[in-house]
Amino acid sequence: MEVIFIKKVFIHIFKYLLKILICSMILISKYLLDNRYLLISIILMVLHIIILDEYDNLELIMLVLPSLLTFRTDTGSYVTWLLLFAFIKFLISRRRKIKLTKNFTIALLFIITYETIHALNYTNQQLFQSIRWALLLAYAGLYLGDMELKINFEKTNNYFFWGIIISTASGFLSNPNYLLSVGIVRFQGMQGDPNGYAQMALIVGLFYLCLYFVKNMNSRLYIYKFIILIIFAFTTLSRAFIITFLLTMVCFIIIEIKKWNFKFLRFTVITLIIGLITYRFFNEYIMQIIDSYYLRLSYDDINQLSSGRYMLGNYYLTQVMSKPTNLLFGKGLIGHINAYGMTTGTHNIYLELLASWGIIGTSFYVYYIYSLFYSTAKKYKRGVSHTICIIPLVAFLMYSISLQAVAKYSTYFILIMIIECFYYSINNKEVALDT
């Protein structure tokens, strides 16, 4: 027994040290502007994927997901190849243990087959992108669709949180004069897009809000993490963020104010105190951000207010409605932008679905998302037990109005966490494997 215990302790220490070393190499590469350290971090990630299991590899994915820009090159992204490698390892390690629900299997085959039909008209580059999307869609989905695989939601979310911290620190190291900048300067960490960075920070922050109110343990740490992430998201000057955040907070207050218990009171008091302290020491910088938000929200023209999204939306909607075949079948997820004569996408997930797959393909996609919820509910043998756990999903759906993300693999790993949160219970930790 002692030998087994010592072995477990050694494995846990090795896991944490390896992840710490990976993060350290990423930060050092940014500080010294030396890609050799980034290469070392990639080698360490490959080692991590080979040695450790699918639970640890999911934690690694959540750790690097907010720093995609760090690993991007002119020809692609190292993270893409790491994910594909992790998927191969996943299939090898679970080849005899995997158990899928019928709904998930059918839905996954439907949506991949539908995109494959469109891919017959793609260029070689588009075909590669389509295959990559299908593989990573399946990889992310299997974490929910596999009935024998149960995620430790809270632990995985902690790695997501530290991933955002690493991304933020890397962003400051890349632009050390950010706080001294004058005018509208949008922070994005190393995610590659201010809106994407803000979305991650907001949703992970909402996860901690859910954990705080769902768990019996009165941990103030969840509140602190929530506030830190909201402050990070606030620096992006994202209109989508500020609108989504305010609306989700209205939903949160409506849900929790009826109870008016000690947890809600403590959350309110701590938030107000930290807010006042932050304003006391950073009031000049905060007022600059507020002024920037005011400028970005004060346009009279709706197209300027939406940074051209209104015009894009109108164009894509007109193209989709122009032909019955476009409306019914679309032009393909990877190929629809070129097919409609554009160089940029819809910047709206709902229009992206319609332009890509039409009504028929969108129905398949909705069925696929439903299958993920169905599989997770069946796995934990429960429905949503806490109303507040719906809030991250609401935030994601609202954010989808201003983001195009169906073709991005990061979307599906975020979706894993949203659905896990949706069905989260303190009892889930008992059925989830202790990783």
C-alpha positions as CSV (number, residue, x, y, z in Angstrom):
1,M,0.0,0.0,0.0
2,E,2.8,2.4,0.9
3,V,4.5,1.7,-2.5
4,I,1.3,2.4,-4.4
5,F,0.8,5.7,-2.3
6,I,4.3,6.8,-3.0
7,K,3.9,6.1,-6.7
8,K,0.7,8.1,-6.9
9,V,2.3,11.0,-5.1
10,F,5.3,10.9,-7.5
11,I,3.0,10.9,-10.6
12,H,1.0,13.9,-9.3
13,I,4.2,15.8,-8.6
14,F,5.5,14.9,-12.1
15,K,2.2,16.1,-13.7
16,Y,2.3,19.5,-12.0
17,L,6.0,20.1,-12.5
18,L,5.7,19.3,-16.2
19,K,2.9,21.7,-16.6
20,I,4.7,24.4,-14.6
21,L,7.8,23.8,-16.8
22,I,5.7,24.2,-20.0
23,C,4.2,27.5,-18.8
24,S,7.6,28.7,-17.7
25,M,9.1,28.1,-21.1
26,I,6.2,30.0,-22.8
27,L,6.7,33.0,-20.6
28,I,10.5,33.0,-20.9
29,S,10.2,32.8,-24.7
30,K,8.0,36.0,-24.6
31,Y,10.3,37.8,-22.1
32,L,13.5,37.0,-24.0
33,L,11.9,37.0,-27.4
34,D,13.6,33.7,-28.0
35,N,11.7,31.0,-29.9
36,R,14.1,28.3,-28.7
37,Y,12.2,28.3,-25.4
38,L,8.9,28.0,-27.2
39,L,10.3,25.0,-29.0
40,I,11.3,23.5,-25.7
41,S,7.7,24.0,-24.4
42,I,6.4,22.2,-27.5
43,I,8.7,19.3,-27.0
44,L,7.6,19.1,-23.3
45,M,3.9,19.1,-24.5
46,V,4.6,16.2,-26.8
47,L,6.2,14.4,-23.9
48,H,3.2,15.2,-21.8
49,I,0.8,13.8,-24.4
50,I,2.8,10.6,-24.7
51,I,3.3,9.9,-21.0
52,L,0.0,11.1,-19.4
53,D,-3.6,10.1,-19.9
54,E,-6.6,11.7,-21.6
55,Y,-7.7,13.6,-18.5
56,D,-4.3,15.2,-18.1
57,N,-4.1,16.0,-21.8
58,L,-7.5,17.8,-21.6
59,E,-6.1,19.9,-18.8
60,L,-3.0,20.7,-21.0
61,I,-5.4,21.7,-23.8
62,M,-7.3,24.1,-21.5
63,L,-3.9,25.5,-20.4
64,V,-2.7,26.4,-23.9
65,L,-6.0,27.3,-25.5
66,P,-6.0,31.0,-24.4
67,S,-2.4,31.4,-25.9
68,L,-3.0,30.3,-29.5
69,L,-1.3,33.3,-30.9
70,T,2.0,32.2,-29.3
71,F,2.0,29.0,-31.3
72,R,0.8,30.5,-34.6
73,T,3.1,30.6,-37.7
74,D,2.6,31.8,-41.3
75,T,1.7,28.2,-42.3
76,G,-0.5,27.2,-39.4
77,S,-0.4,26.5,-35.7
78,Y,1.7,24.2,-33.6
79,V,-1.3,23.7,-31.3
80,T,-3.3,22.2,-34.2
81,W,-0.7,19.5,-34.6
82,L,-0.4,18.9,-30.9
83,L,-4.2,18.5,-30.7
84,L,-4.2,16.0,-33.6
85,F,-1.4,14.1,-31.9
86,A,-3.4,14.1,-28.6
87,F,-6.4,12.8,-30.5
88,I,-4.4,9.8,-31.8
89,K,-3.2,9.1,-28.3
90,F,-6.8,9.4,-27.0
91,L,-8.0,6.8,-29.6
92,I,-5.2,4.4,-28.8
93,S,-5.6,4.6,-25.0
94,R,-9.4,4.3,-25.1
95,R,-9.8,1.9,-28.0
96,R,-11.2,-0.8,-25.7
97,K,-13.0,1.4,-23.1
98,I,-14.9,3.8,-25.3
99,K,-18.7,3.6,-25.0
100,L,-20.8,6.0,-27.1
101,T,-24.5,6.9,-27.0
102,K,-26.4,6.2,-30.1
103,N,-27.5,9.9,-30.4
104,F,-24.0,11.2,-30.2
105,T,-22.7,8.6,-32.8
106,I,-25.4,9.3,-35.3
107,A,-25.2,13.1,-34.9
108,L,-21.4,13.1,-35.3
109,L,-21.6,11.0,-38.4
110,F,-24.4,13.2,-39.8
111,I,-22.5,16.5,-39.4
112,I,-19.1,15.2,-40.6
113,T,-20.7,13.5,-43.6
114,Y,-22.6,16.6,-44.5
115,E,-19.5,18.7,-44.5
116,T,-17.6,16.0,-46.4
117,I,-20.1,16.3,-49.2
118,H,-19.4,20.0,-49.5
119,A,-15.6,19.3,-49.3
120,L,-15.8,17.5,-52.7
121,N,-15.7,21.0,-54.2
122,Y,-12.9,22.4,-52.0
123,T,-9.3,23.2,-52.9
124,N,-6.6,21.1,-51.4
125,Q,-6.0,23.6,-48.6
126,Q,-9.7,23.8,-47.8
127,L,-9.9,20.1,-47.8
128,F,-7.1,19.8,-45.2
129,Q,-8.9,22.4,-43.1
130,S,-12.1,20.5,-43.3
131,I,-10.4,17.2,-42.3
132,R,-8.7,19.0,-39.4
133,W,-12.0,20.5,-38.2
134,A,-13.8,17.1,-38.4
135,L,-11.1,15.3,-36.4
136,L,-11.0,18.0,-33.7
137,L,-14.8,18.2,-33.5
138,A,-14.8,14.5,-32.9
139,Y,-12.0,14.7,-30.4
140,A,-13.7,17.4,-28.3
141,G,-17.1,15.7,-28.6
142,L,-15.8,12.4,-27.3
143,Y,-15.0,13.9,-23.9
144,L,-18.8,14.2,-23.5
145,G,-20.0,11.5,-25.8
146,D,-18.0,8.7,-24.2
147,M,-20.1,7.4,-21.3
148,E,-17.1,5.9,-19.6
149,L,-15.1,9.2,-19.5
150,K,-16.1,11.6,-16.7
151,I,-14.3,14.9,-16.4
152,N,-13.4,16.6,-13.1
153,F,-15.0,19.9,-14.1
154,E,-13.5,22.1,-11.3
155,K,-10.0,20.8,-11.7
156,T,-10.1,21.2,-15.5
157,N,-11.5,24.7,-15.1
158,N,-8.6,25.6,-12.8
159,Y,-6.2,24.8,-15.6
160,F,-8.3,27.0,-18.0
161,F,-8.0,29.8,-15.4
162,W,-4.2,29.4,-15.3
163,G,-4.1,29.3,-19.1
164,I,-5.7,32.7,-19.2
165,I,-3.2,34.0,-16.6
166,I,-0.3,32.7,-18.8
167,S,-1.9,34.3,-21.9
168,T,-2.4,37.6,-20.0
169,A,1.2,37.6,-18.7
170,S,2.5,36.8,-22.2
171,G,0.5,39.7,-23.6
172,F,2.0,42.1,-21.2
173,L,5.5,40.8,-21.8
174,S,4.9,41.2,-25.6
175,N,3.7,44.8,-25.0
176,P,5.2,46.1,-21.7
177,N,4.1,49.6,-22.4
178,Y,0.4,48.7,-22.7
179,L,-0.6,50.5,-19.4
180,L,1.1,53.6,-20.7
181,S,-0.7,53.6,-24.0
182,V,-3.0,56.5,-24.9
183,G,-6.3,56.3,-26.7
184,I,-8.1,53.1,-27.7
185,V,-5.7,50.2,-27.2
186,R,-7.4,46.8,-27.0
187,F,-5.7,44.1,-24.9
188,Q,-6.0,40.5,-26.2
189,G,-3.4,38.5,-24.2
190,M,-1.9,36.0,-26.5
191,Q,-5.3,34.6,-27.7
192,G,-5.1,36.4,-31.0
193,D,-8.4,38.3,-30.8
194,P,-9.7,40.7,-28.1
195,N,-13.3,39.3,-28.4
196,G,-12.1,35.7,-28.2
197,Y,-9.9,36.6,-25.1
198,A,-12.8,38.4,-23.5
199,Q,-15.2,35.6,-24.2
200,M,-12.8,33.0,-22.5
201,A,-12.2,35.2,-19.5
202,L,-15.9,35.9,-19.0
203,I,-17.0,32.3,-19.4
204,V,-14.3,30.9,-17.1
205,G,-15.2,33.7,-14.6
206,L,-18.9,32.6,-14.8
207,F,-17.8,29.0,-14.1
208,Y,-16.3,30.2,-10.8
209,L,-19.4,32.1,-10.0
210,C,-21.4,28.9,-10.5
211,L,-18.9,26.9,-8.3
212,Y,-19.2,29.5,-5.6
213,F,-23.0,29.3,-5.3
214,V,-23.3,25.6,-6.0
215,K,-20.7,24.2,-3.7
216,N,-21.4,23.9,0.1
217,M,-17.9,25.2,0.8
218,N,-17.9,29.0,1.2
219,S,-14.6,29.7,-0.6
220,R,-13.8,33.4,-1.3
221,L,-11.2,32.2,-3.8
222,Y,-13.9,31.7,-6.4
223,I,-15.0,35.3,-6.0
224,Y,-11.4,36.6,-6.4
225,K,-10.9,34.5,-9.5
226,F,-14.2,35.8,-11.0
227,I,-13.2,39.4,-10.4
228,I,-9.7,39.0,-11.8
229,L,-11.1,37.4,-15.0
230,I,-13.7,40.2,-15.4
231,I,-11.0,42.8,-15.0
232,F,-8.9,41.1,-17.7
233,A,-11.9,41.0,-20.0
234,F,-12.7,44.6,-19.3
235,T,-9.4,45.7,-20.8
236,T,-10.3,44.3,-24.2
237,L,-12.7,47.2,-24.9
238,S,-15.0,44.6,-26.4
239,R,-18.5,45.8,-26.9
240,A,-19.7,42.3,-27.1
241,F,-18.2,41.6,-23.8
242,I,-19.6,44.6,-21.9
243,I,-23.1,44.0,-23.3
244,T,-23.0,40.2,-22.6
245,F,-21.5,40.8,-19.1
246,L,-24.2,43.3,-18.1
247,L,-27.0,41.1,-19.4
248,T,-25.6,37.9,-17.7
249,M,-25.2,39.9,-14.4
250,V,-28.9,40.9,-14.7
251,C,-29.8,37.2,-15.1
252,F,-27.5,36.3,-12.1
253,I,-29.2,38.9,-9.9
254,I,-32.7,37.8,-10.8
255,I,-31.7,34.2,-10.0
256,E,-29.9,34.8,-6.7
257,I,-31.6,37.9,-5.2
258,K,-34.7,35.9,-4.3
259,K,-32.6,33.7,-2.0
260,W,-30.8,36.7,-0.4
261,N,-28.6,34.4,1.6
262,F,-25.2,34.9,3.2
263,K,-23.4,33.7,0.1
264,F,-25.0,36.4,-2.1
265,L,-24.4,39.1,0.5
266,R,-20.7,38.1,0.9
267,F,-20.3,38.0,-2.9
268,T,-21.8,41.5,-3.2
269,V,-19.7,43.0,-0.4
270,I,-16.4,41.5,-1.5
271,T,-17.1,42.6,-5.1
272,L,-17.8,46.2,-4.1
273,I,-14.8,46.4,-1.8
274,I,-12.4,45.1,-4.4
275,G,-14.0,47.4,-7.0
276,L,-13.5,50.4,-4.8
277,I,-9.9,49.5,-3.9
278,T,-9.1,48.9,-7.6
279,Y,-10.6,52.2,-8.6
280,R,-8.6,54.0,-5.8
281,F,-5.3,52.8,-7.1
282,F,-6.0,52.7,-10.9
283,N,-8.7,55.4,-11.3
284,E,-6.8,57.2,-14.1
285,Y,-6.4,54.0,-16.1
286,I,-10.0,52.9,-15.4
287,M,-11.4,56.2,-16.5
288,Q,-9.4,55.9,-19.8
289,I,-10.9,52.5,-20.4
290,I,-14.4,53.8,-19.6
291,D,-13.9,56.7,-22.0
292,S,-12.7,54.3,-24.7
293,Y,-15.8,52.2,-24.2
294,Y,-18.0,55.3,-24.4
295,L,-16.3,56.3,-27.7
296,R,-16.8,52.7,-29.1
297,L,-20.4,52.7,-28.1
298,S,-21.3,56.3,-29.2
299,Y,-21.5,55.8,-33.0
300,D,-24.8,56.8,-34.6
301,D,-24.3,54.5,-37.5
302,I,-25.1,50.9,-36.7
303,N,-22.5,49.6,-39.1
304,Q,-19.8,51.6,-37.4
305,L,-21.2,50.5,-34.0
306,S,-20.8,46.9,-35.0
307,S,-17.4,47.4,-36.7
308,G,-18.9,46.4,-40.1
309,R,-20.7,43.3,-38.8
310,Y,-24.1,44.7,-39.7
311,M,-23.0,45.2,-43.4
312,L,-21.5,41.7,-43.4
313,G,-24.6,40.2,-41.9
314,N,-26.8,41.8,-44.5
315,Y,-24.5,40.7,-47.3
316,Y,-24.4,37.1,-46.2
317,L,-28.1,36.9,-45.5
318,T,-28.9,38.3,-48.9
319,Q,-26.6,35.7,-50.5
320,V,-28.1,32.9,-48.6
321,M,-31.7,34.0,-49.4
322,S,-30.8,34.6,-53.1
323,K,-31.1,30.9,-54.1
324,P,-33.1,28.0,-52.6
325,T,-30.0,25.8,-52.7
326,N,-28.0,28.3,-50.7
327,L,-30.8,28.4,-48.1
328,L,-31.3,24.7,-47.9
329,F,-27.7,23.3,-48.3
330,G,-25.3,26.2,-47.8
331,K,-21.8,26.3,-49.3
332,G,-19.8,24.4,-46.7
333,L,-18.2,25.4,-43.5
334,I,-14.7,25.9,-44.8
335,G,-15.7,27.0,-48.4
336,H,-18.6,29.4,-47.8
337,I,-16.5,32.5,-47.5
338,N,-14.8,32.1,-50.9
339,A,-18.1,30.8,-52.4
340,Y,-19.9,34.0,-51.5
341,G,-17.1,36.1,-52.9
342,M,-15.8,37.4,-49.5
343,T,-12.5,37.4,-47.7
344,T,-13.9,37.5,-44.2
345,G,-16.6,35.5,-42.4
346,T,-20.0,36.4,-41.0
347,H,-18.8,37.4,-37.5
348,N,-22.0,35.7,-36.3
349,I,-22.3,32.0,-35.4
350,Y,-25.9,31.8,-36.4
351,L,-25.3,33.3,-39.8
352,E,-22.2,31.3,-40.2
353,L,-24.2,28.1,-39.7
354,L,-26.8,29.2,-42.2
355,A,-24.3,30.3,-44.8
356,S,-22.2,27.1,-44.3
357,W,-24.8,24.4,-44.2
358,G,-28.2,26.0,-44.9
359,I,-31.3,24.9,-43.0
360,I,-30.6,21.1,-43.4
361,G,-27.0,21.2,-42.2
362,T,-27.9,23.6,-39.3
363,S,-30.5,21.1,-38.2
364,F,-27.8,18.4,-38.1
365,Y,-25.6,20.7,-36.1
366,V,-28.3,21.5,-33.6
367,Y,-28.9,17.8,-33.2
368,Y,-25.2,17.3,-32.6
369,I,-25.2,19.9,-29.8
370,Y,-28.3,18.3,-28.4
371,S,-26.5,14.9,-28.4
372,L,-23.7,16.4,-26.3
373,F,-26.2,17.6,-23.7
374,Y,-28.1,14.3,-23.8
375,S,-24.9,12.2,-23.4
376,T,-23.7,14.3,-20.4
377,A,-27.1,14.2,-18.7
378,K,-27.3,10.4,-19.1
379,K,-23.7,10.1,-17.9
380,Y,-24.4,11.9,-14.6
381,K,-28.0,10.7,-14.4
382,R,-29.3,14.2,-13.7
383,G,-30.7,17.3,-15.3
384,V,-29.6,20.8,-14.6
385,S,-30.0,21.1,-10.8
386,H,-28.9,24.7,-10.2
387,T,-30.4,27.5,-12.3
388,I,-27.2,29.6,-12.0
389,C,-25.3,26.9,-14.0
390,I,-27.3,28.0,-17.1
391,I,-25.6,31.4,-17.1
392,P,-22.3,30.4,-18.9
393,L,-24.5,28.9,-21.7
394,V,-26.5,32.1,-21.9
395,A,-23.3,34.1,-22.1
396,F,-22.0,31.9,-24.9
397,L,-25.2,32.1,-26.9
398,M,-25.2,35.9,-26.6
399,Y,-21.5,36.2,-27.5
400,S,-22.2,34.1,-30.6
401,I,-24.0,37.1,-32.2
402,S,-20.7,38.8,-32.7
403,L,-18.3,35.9,-33.2
404,Q,-17.8,33.3,-36.0
405,A,-16.5,30.2,-34.3
406,V,-18.1,27.1,-35.8
407,A,-14.9,26.3,-37.7
408,K,-12.6,27.0,-34.7
409,Y,-11.7,24.0,-32.6
410,S,-11.4,26.2,-29.5
411,T,-15.1,26.6,-29.6
412,Y,-15.7,22.9,-28.9
413,F,-13.4,22.7,-26.0
414,I,-15.1,25.7,-24.4
415,L,-18.4,24.0,-25.2
416,I,-17.2,20.9,-23.2
417,M,-16.8,23.1,-20.2
418,I,-20.1,24.9,-20.6
419,I,-22.0,21.6,-20.8
420,E,-20.1,20.1,-17.9
421,C,-21.0,23.3,-15.9
422,F,-24.6,23.0,-17.0
423,Y,-24.9,19.6,-15.3
424,Y,-22.5,20.3,-12.5
425,S,-23.2,19.1,-9.0
426,I,-21.0,18.5,-6.0
427,N,-21.9,14.8,-6.5
428,N,-20.4,14.8,-10.0
429,K,-16.9,14.8,-8.4
430,E,-17.7,11.4,-6.9
431,V,-18.4,9.8,-10.2
432,A,-15.6,11.7,-12.1
433,L,-12.3,9.9,-12.0
434,D,-9.8,11.5,-9.6
435,T,-7.1,12.6,-12.0
